[in-house]
Structures are given as structure tokens and as C-alpha cells.
Amino acid sequence: MEWPFRFYGAQPAEWYGGGRLDYELQFARAPGPGERAAIAAAIVPVEAGFQAVRLDGHDRWSWAGDWAWLIVRTRAMELDWDTFFAEIATLFRAIHGSWPLTQVVCRSVDPGPAVPDDAWTAWSLARQADIGPRPHWRDDGGRAARDRYAPRGAERPAEVIHDPAFEAARLPRR
């Protein structure tokens, strides 16, 4: 089976962060405000049906050119992790349907050799073993330096922004 984008750490066997996993998304091209609005519109209906995944309002998405960084949380402390990771895949496929992704990187995968934990990761590593330079996220608490897929060279300098219109659009009125 092939997927529409590379996904490193699609269903990791070991991760850190408990009920929080960090992800980096690289788009085929940098989404502008209109494209970010389309991404938000794609997120709302799929998240409404999730049992295990939640995207909190206080976890703003960071944007840096063709990259985005987001935090995904669990809805419960004890849950079915297969369901969680299946919902993660559904989320990223929905995003890809609104604005094409090149790759997704789970930053919360435990450090160690870049070995495939799942078929999607194996497929991704076979196509591109080196993810390439990723943005330096100023407020990430150093998590990127510890993930299995951390770049071996210098991080790519980037201007990181937060988009209030995107945040308002992705959060349903409750």
C-alpha cells in the first residue's frame, strides 16, 4: 500500500509525552491565509467524530513557510492506541486533501535508530531516509533535538508565526 505523503512515526511503538504528541507537517508549498482557512475547514468535521484524538484551543499551531507544528492530545488517559493512531492518520489525510502534504514527522517518537515501527514509516523511510532540514521552532522546549528523526545537520532558520484566523476557524463554537 502507498500513501499520499511520507509519514515518519505513523504508529510508533515507543514515544514520550504521555497524552501529548508533537507533529511537524511539511506542505508541498507554503499555505497562505486562504489555504490555512481551507485546512481549518477540513479539520473541524473529522475531529468532531474522533473518540481518542483532541486538538485543544490553547495549543496553537506554529507556521514556518511550508511547515507547521501542532500538538495532538488524547481524550482519555486509558485509550485504545490503535484507534488514536488511526484517527491521527485520518486527520492528516483530511489536511492533505485540503492542501497537499509532502511529509509528516512525529516528533514524540523515542530517540534511537530510524527504524520503521509500522508500514507507513517503512514506506516513507524507503522513499526518503533523510527528512532534511526542519525549521527551528523557538518555543518547542528542545523536543526536536530528542526525536528519532531529528536532522543531523543544522536546522533551517525560519520565521515562526501564529495565525489567529486559522485558530478561530479550526475551533468549533461550543
Secondary structure as UniProt FT lines:
FT   STRAND          6..8
FT   TURN            18..19
FT   STRAND          20..27
FT   HELIX           33..48
FT   STRAND          53..54
FT   TURN            57..58
FT   STRAND          62..64
FT   TURN            65..66
FT   STRAND          67..74
FT   HELIX           81..98
FT   STRAND          101..106
FT   TURN            107..108
FT   HELIX           119..127
FT   TURN            138..139
FT   TURN            141..142
FT   HELIX           143..146
FT   TURN            148..149
FT   HELIX           164..170
//
